[in-house]
Amino acid sequence: MVTVKLEKECGCFKDARNIDSEMSFDTKDAAMLYAKGLCRTINEEFCGKHFFRPAETADDEVMIKLINR
């Protein structure tokens, strides 16, 4: 299992109640695909203060990093 985790939740993300900050997938490819899509959604629809990007941090983890704009 590969886990996608959000490094830090900003206020905008916390207000988006329909998005989980952690999810698990069977493969690294599936986890990265989800993380990229989630970052795109957060960046375009929820948060104007931060930029989110996925980063592989371990064999069984993809971390979504929060960067100030």
DSSP file (Angstrom, degrees, kcal/mol; ACC not computed):
  #  RESIDUE AA STRUCTURE BP1 BP2  ACC     N-H-->O    O-->H-N    N-H-->O    O-->H-N    TCO  KAPPA ALPHA  PHI   PSI    X-CA   Y-CA   Z-CA
    1    1 A M              0   0    0      0, 0.0     2,-0.5     0, 0.0    25,-0.2   0.000 360.0 360.0 360.0 141.1    0.0    0.0    0.0
    2    2 A V  E     -A   25   0A   0     23,-3.2    23,-2.7    25,-0.1     2,-0.4  -0.975 360.0-149.0-118.3 128.3    1.1    3.5   -0.8
    3    3 A T  E     -Ab  24  61A   0     57,-2.4    59,-2.9    -2,-0.5     2,-0.5  -0.822   3.8-153.2-103.6 134.7   -0.2    6.4    1.3
    4    4 A V  E     -Ab  23  62A   0     19,-3.4    19,-2.0    -2,-0.4     2,-0.4  -0.929  24.0-179.0-101.6 123.6   -0.8    9.9    0.0
    5    5 A K  E     -Ab  22  63A   0     57,-2.5    59,-3.3    -2,-0.5     2,-0.6  -0.947  28.9-128.2-126.8 145.4   -0.5   12.5    2.8
    6    6 A L  E     - b   0  64A   0     15,-1.9     3,-0.2    -2,-0.4    59,-0.2  -0.824  16.9-147.6 -88.9 124.7   -0.9   16.2    3.0
    7    7 A E  S    S-     0   0    0     57,-2.8     2,-0.3    -2,-0.6    -1,-0.2   0.912  79.1  -3.1 -59.7 -46.0    2.1   17.7    4.7
    8    8 A K        -     0   0    0     56,-0.4     2,-0.6    -3,-0.1    -1,-0.2  -0.984  68.3-133.2-151.5 135.2    0.2   20.6    6.3
    9    9 A E        -     0   0    0     -2,-0.3     2,-0.1    -3,-0.2    12,-0.0  -0.814  20.8-158.0 -94.0 119.9   -3.5   21.6    6.1
   10   10 A C     >  -     0   0    0     -2,-0.6     4,-2.1     1,-0.1     5,-0.2  -0.415  36.2 -98.5 -84.1 170.8   -4.0   25.3    5.5
   11   11 A G  H  > S+     0   0    0      1,-0.2     4,-1.6     2,-0.2     5,-0.1   0.858 122.9  55.4 -59.3 -38.0   -7.3   26.9    6.4
   12   12 A C  H  > S+     0   0    0      1,-0.2     4,-0.8     2,-0.2    -1,-0.2   0.906 108.5  47.6 -63.1 -41.8   -8.6   26.7    2.8
   13   13 A F  H >4 S+     0   0    0      1,-0.2     3,-1.0     2,-0.2     6,-0.2   0.909 108.2  54.6 -66.1 -41.4   -8.1   23.0    2.8
   14   14 A K  H 3< S+     0   0    0     -4,-2.1    -1,-0.2     1,-0.3    -2,-0.2   0.835 104.4  55.6 -61.6 -31.8   -9.8   22.5    6.1
   15   15 A D  H 3< S+     0   0    0     -4,-1.6     2,-1.6    -5,-0.2    -1,-0.3   0.724  88.8  81.0 -72.8 -21.4  -12.8   24.3    4.7
   16   16 A A    X<  +     0   0    0     -3,-1.0     3,-1.5    -4,-0.8    -1,-0.2  -0.632  62.5 177.1 -84.6  82.6  -13.0   21.8    1.8
   17   17 A R  T 3   +     0   0    0     -2,-1.6    -1,-0.2     1,-0.3    -2,-0.1   0.638  66.9  65.3 -67.9 -16.2  -14.7   19.1    3.9
   18   18 A N  T 3  S+     0   0    0     -3,-0.1     2,-0.5     2,-0.1    -1,-0.3   0.340  87.2  81.3 -92.3   9.1  -15.1   16.6    1.0
   19   19 A I  S <  S-     0   0    0     -3,-1.5     2,-0.3    -6,-0.2    -3,-0.0  -0.961  71.0-140.9-118.5 128.1  -11.4   16.0    0.6
   20   20 A D        -     0   0    0     -2,-0.5     3,-0.1     1,-0.1    -2,-0.1  -0.611   6.2-144.6 -84.2 144.5   -9.4   13.6    2.8
   21   21 A S  S    S+     0   0    0     -2,-0.3   -15,-1.9     1,-0.2     2,-0.3   0.517  86.9  36.4 -85.3  -5.1   -5.9   14.6    3.9
   22   22 A E  E     +A    5   0A   0    -17,-0.2     2,-0.3     2,-0.0   -17,-0.2  -0.971  63.7 164.2-149.9 132.4   -4.7   11.0    3.7
   23   23 A M  E     -A    4   0A   0    -19,-2.0   -19,-3.4    -2,-0.3     2,-0.3  -0.978  23.5-137.0-143.6 154.8   -5.6    8.1    1.3
   24   24 A S  E     -A    3   0A   0     -2,-0.3     2,-0.3   -21,-0.2   -21,-0.2  -0.892  17.9-174.7-117.6 147.0   -4.1    4.7    0.5
   25   25 A F  E     -A    2   0A   0    -23,-2.7   -23,-3.2    -2,-0.3     6,-0.0  -0.916  32.7-124.4-136.5 159.5   -3.5    3.1   -2.9
   26   26 A D  S    S+     0   0    0     -2,-0.3     2,-0.3   -25,-0.2    -1,-0.1   0.813  92.8  31.9 -74.8 -31.4   -2.3   -0.3   -4.2
   27   27 A T  S  > S-     0   0    0    -25,-0.1     4,-1.8     1,-0.1   -25,-0.1  -0.881  73.2-124.6-129.6 159.1    0.4    1.2   -6.4
   28   28 A K  H  > S+     0   0    0     -2,-0.3     4,-2.7     2,-0.2     5,-0.2   0.869 112.6  55.9 -65.6 -38.5    2.8    4.1   -6.5
   29   29 A D  H  > S+     0   0    0      1,-0.2     4,-2.3     2,-0.2    -1,-0.2   0.921 108.0  47.0 -61.6 -44.1    1.5    5.1   -9.9
   30   30 A A  H  > S+     0   0    0      2,-0.2     4,-2.2     1,-0.2    -1,-0.2   0.891 112.5  50.6 -64.6 -39.4   -2.1    5.3   -8.7
   31   31 A A  H  X S+     0   0    0     -4,-1.8     4,-2.7     2,-0.2    -2,-0.2   0.914 111.8  46.7 -64.9 -43.3   -1.0    7.3   -5.6
   32   32 A M  H  X S+     0   0    0     -4,-2.7     4,-2.6     2,-0.2     5,-0.2   0.893 110.7  52.6 -67.1 -39.0    0.9    9.8   -7.8
   33   33 A L  H  X S+     0   0    0     -4,-2.3     4,-1.9    -5,-0.2    -2,-0.2   0.930 112.9  44.3 -61.6 -45.5   -2.0   10.1  -10.2
   34   34 A Y  H  X S+     0   0    0     -4,-2.2     4,-2.9     2,-0.2    -2,-0.2   0.931 113.1  51.3 -63.0 -46.1   -4.3   10.9   -7.3
   35   35 A A  H  X S+     0   0    0     -4,-2.7     4,-2.5     1,-0.2    -2,-0.2   0.897 109.9  49.3 -61.6 -42.0   -1.9   13.3   -5.7
   36   36 A K  H  X S+     0   0    0     -4,-2.6     4,-2.1     2,-0.2    -1,-0.2   0.915 113.6  46.2 -63.4 -43.0   -1.3   15.3   -8.9
   37   37 A G  H  X S+     0   0    0     -4,-1.9     4,-2.3    -5,-0.2    -2,-0.2   0.898 112.5  50.2 -66.2 -40.8   -5.1   15.6   -9.4
   38   38 A L  H  X S+     0   0    0     -4,-2.9     4,-2.8     2,-0.2     5,-0.2   0.913 110.2  50.1 -63.7 -42.9   -5.7   16.6   -5.8
   39   39 A C  H  X S+     0   0    0     -4,-2.5     4,-2.9     2,-0.2    13,-0.3   0.915 109.9  50.9 -61.3 -43.0   -3.0   19.2   -6.0
   40   40 A R  H  X S+     0   0    0     -4,-2.1     4,-2.2     2,-0.2     5,-0.2   0.929 112.4  46.7 -59.9 -45.8   -4.5   20.6   -9.2
   41   41 A T  H  X>S+     0   0    0     -4,-2.3     4,-2.7     2,-0.2     5,-0.6   0.932 114.8  45.3 -63.0 -47.6   -7.9   20.8   -7.6
   42   42 A I  I  X>S+     0   0    0     -4,-2.8     5,-2.4     1,-0.2     4,-1.7   0.932 114.9  48.1 -62.5 -45.9   -6.6   22.5   -4.4
   43   43 A N  I  <5S+     0   0    0     -4,-2.9    -1,-0.2    -5,-0.2    -2,-0.2   0.861 120.9  35.6 -64.5 -36.4   -4.5   24.9   -6.3
   44   44 A E  I  <5S+     0   0    0     -4,-2.2    -2,-0.2    -5,-0.2    -1,-0.2   0.801 131.0  22.6 -89.2 -30.4   -7.2   25.9   -8.7
   45   45 A E  I  <5S+     0   0    0     -4,-2.7    -3,-0.2    -5,-0.2    -2,-0.2   0.700 126.7  24.6-114.3 -22.7  -10.4   25.8   -6.5
   46   46 A F  I  <<S+     0   0    0     -4,-1.7     2,-0.5    -5,-0.6    -3,-0.2   0.816 105.4  48.7-116.8 -41.5   -9.5   26.2   -2.9
   47   47 A C      < +     0   0    0     -5,-2.4    -1,-0.2     1,-0.1     5,-0.1  -0.906  32.6 165.4-121.0 125.1   -6.3   28.0   -2.0
   48   48 A G  S    S+     0   0    0     -2,-0.5    -1,-0.1    -3,-0.1    -5,-0.0   0.491  81.5  57.1-105.0  -8.0   -4.9   31.2   -3.2
   49   49 A K  S    S+     0   0    0     19,-0.1    20,-2.1    20,-0.0     2,-0.3   0.741 108.2  37.6 -93.3 -27.3   -2.3   31.6   -0.6
   50   50 A H  E     -C   68   0A   0     18,-0.2     2,-0.4    19,-0.1    18,-0.2  -0.802  64.4-138.5-126.6 163.8   -0.3   28.4   -1.1
   51   51 A F  E     -C   67   0A   0     16,-3.4    16,-2.8    -2,-0.3     2,-0.4  -0.988  19.6-155.4-120.7 132.5    0.8   26.1   -3.8
   52   52 A F  E     +C   66   0A   0     -2,-0.4    14,-0.2   -13,-0.3    -9,-0.1  -0.892  16.3 171.0-110.9 138.6    0.6   22.4   -3.4
   53   53 A R  E     -C   65   0A   0     12,-1.9    12,-3.0    -2,-0.4     2,-0.2  -0.997  30.5-117.1-145.2 144.7    2.8   19.8   -5.2
   54   54 A P  E     -C   64   0A   0      0, 0.0     2,-0.3     0, 0.0    10,-0.2  -0.544  29.6-177.4 -81.4 146.8    3.3   16.0   -4.8
   55   55 A A  E     -C   63   0A   0      8,-2.2     8,-2.8    -2,-0.2     2,-0.5  -0.986  28.5-125.1-143.8 132.2    6.7   14.6   -3.8
   56   56 A E  E     +C   62   0A   0     -2,-0.3     6,-0.2     6,-0.2     3,-0.1  -0.663  35.4 166.8 -74.8 121.6    7.8   11.0   -3.4
   57   57 A T  E     -     0   0A   0      4,-1.3     2,-0.3    -2,-0.5    -1,-0.2   0.644  61.3  -2.3-111.8 -21.2    9.2   10.7    0.1
   58   58 A A  E >  S-C   61   0A   0      3,-1.5     3,-1.4     1,-0.0    -1,-0.3  -0.958  78.3 -93.3-159.2 170.5    9.4    7.0    0.6
   59   59 A D  T 3  S+     0   0    0     -2,-0.3   -31,-0.0     1,-0.3    -1,-0.0   0.806 127.3  34.1 -61.5 -28.4    8.6    3.7   -1.2
   60   60 A D  T 3  S+     0   0    0    -58,-0.1   -57,-2.4     1,-0.0     2,-0.3   0.103 114.6  64.9-115.4  22.4    5.2    3.6    0.5
   61   61 A E  E <   -bC   3  58A   0     -3,-1.4    -3,-1.5   -59,-0.2    -4,-1.3  -0.997  47.1-169.0-150.7 140.6    4.4    7.3    0.7
   62   62 A V  E     -bC   4  56A   0    -59,-2.9   -57,-2.5    -2,-0.3     2,-0.4  -0.995  21.7-155.8-123.8 122.1    3.7   10.4   -1.5
   63   63 A M  E     -bC   5  55A   0     -8,-2.8    -8,-2.2    -2,-0.4     2,-0.8  -0.836   9.7-142.3-102.0 133.0    3.7   13.6    0.4
   64   64 A I  E     -bC   6  54A   0    -59,-3.3   -57,-2.8    -2,-0.4   -56,-0.4  -0.850  25.7-149.0 -93.0 112.4    1.8   16.7   -0.8
   65   65 A K  E     - C   0  53A   0    -12,-3.0   -12,-1.9    -2,-0.8     2,-0.5  -0.579   2.7-141.8 -86.8 142.4    4.0   19.6    0.0
   66   66 A L  E     - C   0  52A   0     -2,-0.2     2,-0.4   -14,-0.2   -14,-0.2  -0.908  20.9-177.3-104.8 126.6    2.6   23.1    0.9
   67   67 A I  E     - C   0  51A   0    -16,-2.8   -16,-3.4    -2,-0.5     2,-0.2  -0.983  27.8-118.8-125.8 133.0    4.6   26.0   -0.5
   68   68 A N  E       C   0  50A   0     -2,-0.4   -18,-0.2   -18,-0.2   -19,-0.1  -0.483 360.0 360.0 -67.7 139.8    3.8   29.7    0.1
   69   69 A R              0   0    0    -20,-2.1    -1,-0.1    -2,-0.2   -19,-0.1   0.458 360.0 360.0 -80.7 360.0    3.1   31.6   -3.1
